[in-house]
């Protein structure tokens, strides 16, 4: 059984709560964002290229698309650095800064650079100053969160902590249930 079918079977088991099942199935079955709602198509493509350098995405987690959706819905994680503007503005400014660095130092837009050049641009842009460092920290934290909240990423690392429904109901002294 492939990873998709295996994780789907686990999510359908009685070991997963209804709320967890619904959330993880939404992530598992979410199509990639093709028409951005917050970013321009060019910004979404740039964000996708940046995220691909930060996270070794195996093609299933649409990190840039999930960020676009969150920003379009006006959702936040509840905090931000005081030095940064609101999330959407910070992302647009950060992406613009990355692309300007690419044009200044490599004479090409970021998405046209080879992987090694993209890495160099990201390192240089991050080192530019405090606001840049905070932006990159936020971007990396969100990219990691989106990636590892996807059921296939969780399966890659052997995480099955979502299958804890019976843990909430076991009485003291009850034998543990068989693992997957």
N, C-alpha and C positions, 0 to 999 in steps of 0.2 A: 504494500500500500504506500503511495507517495505521501509526502509531508502534508499536502493540502487535505487529502482524504483522511489521513491519520488524525490531524488536529480537528477536523470537522467531526469525526467520530467521538473524540474525547469531549468536545463541546456539547455533544448531544447526550452524554452520559448523565446519570443522576448525581455525579460528583461535582457538577458545576451549577451554581445558582442561576436562576432565570435572568437576573440583571446582568451577571457576568457573561452568560451565554449570549445575550442580546448584544452587548457591547462588543465582544470579541468577534461575533459573526458579522456585525457591521464593518469592522475593520478588515476582516478576512475577505469579504465580498465587495468592498468598496472599489468602484472603478477608478482609474486614475483621472485626475482633473485635467480635462482637455481645454475647457473654456474657463479661464480664471475669472473670479468674481471680485477680487481685491487688487491683484497685481495686473499690469498690462501683460499681454502674451510674452513680450520680450523679457520683462522682469521675472515672470514665472520660469521661463527657460533659463535665465541667469541663476535664479535661486536653485533650480534643479541641478545645474552644473556645479554650483558651490556645494550643495548638499552631497552630491556624488563624490566630491573630494574629501568631505568630512566623515562620511559613513560608508562603509563597504556594502552598499545596497545591492541585494541580489535580485532586484527587479520587482519585488512584491510590495514594498512600502513606499508609497507616494509621499515622501516627506514634504517636498515643496507644495504639492497639492493640498496636503493636510494643513500646512501653515497658511496657505491662501484661504482655505475654507474657514479656519479659525478667525483670521483677521476680517474676512467678509462678514462673519456673524457677530463681530464685535466682542468676541470672547477674549479673556485674558487669563493669565495664571495667577493674578491677584497681586503681583508686585513688579517693580522695575527699578533700575538704578535711577537715582535722582538726576544724574548727568545726562540721561537719555530722554528723548521725547517719547510720547506714547508709542506702543509697539509698532503699529503700521507705519508711522513716520520713521521710526528707527530702522525698520527693515528697508524701506525705500532709500533712505540716506545711506545705509550700509551697503546695499547693492550698488548704488551709484558710485560710492567710493571705491568699491572693488573694481568696477568696470573702468573707472578713471585711472586707477593704478595700472591696470592691464594696458590701456591705451598709451599711458605715459611711458611705461617701462618696456613694453613689448610691441607697441605699435599695432596691436590687434585687440578686438573685444575679448573679454574673458572666455566666452564660449568657443572662440576660434583657436585658443591656445592648446598646446599639448599638455598632458597631465602634469609633467614636471614644472612647466611654466606656470600653470594654474596654482600649483602648490607654492611656488615662489611668490606669486602675486598675493596669495592669501596671507602668507607669513609677513610680507612687507606691509600690507594694508593693516593687519592686526597690530603691528608694532608702531603704527602711526601715532597713537596717543590713547589716553584713558578712555574716551568715548568709544573708540574703535575696539579696544580690548573688551569693554563691557558688551558691545554689540556682538562680538564673536563669542563671548561666553554665553550670552543669551541664545544665540543661534545654535551653538553646539549643544547646549542643554536641551533645547526644543527638538533638534534633530534626533538626538539620542532618545528622548522620551517618545517621539512619534515612532521611531524605528522599533524600539524594544517593547512598545505597547501592541505591536502587531503580533498576532498568534504565530505566524511562521518564524519570526525572529525569536520568539520565546521557545519554539520547538528546536530551533538551531542550537540554542544553548542548554537545552534540556530542562527548561523551567516549566514546572507543572503546578506552580503555586496557585493558579487560578482554579484548580480542581480541589477545592477545599470545602465544598458544601457540607459534607458529613462531619468535618471538624467542628462546625458550629453546633452540632447536635449530639456529639458523643457524650455519654455520661461518664462520670469519673469511674475508672476501673474497666471501661469497655475495651475490648480488644480493637486494635487499629484495623482498618479495612485494607484489603489487598491493594497494592499500588498498581498503576497501569503497567 
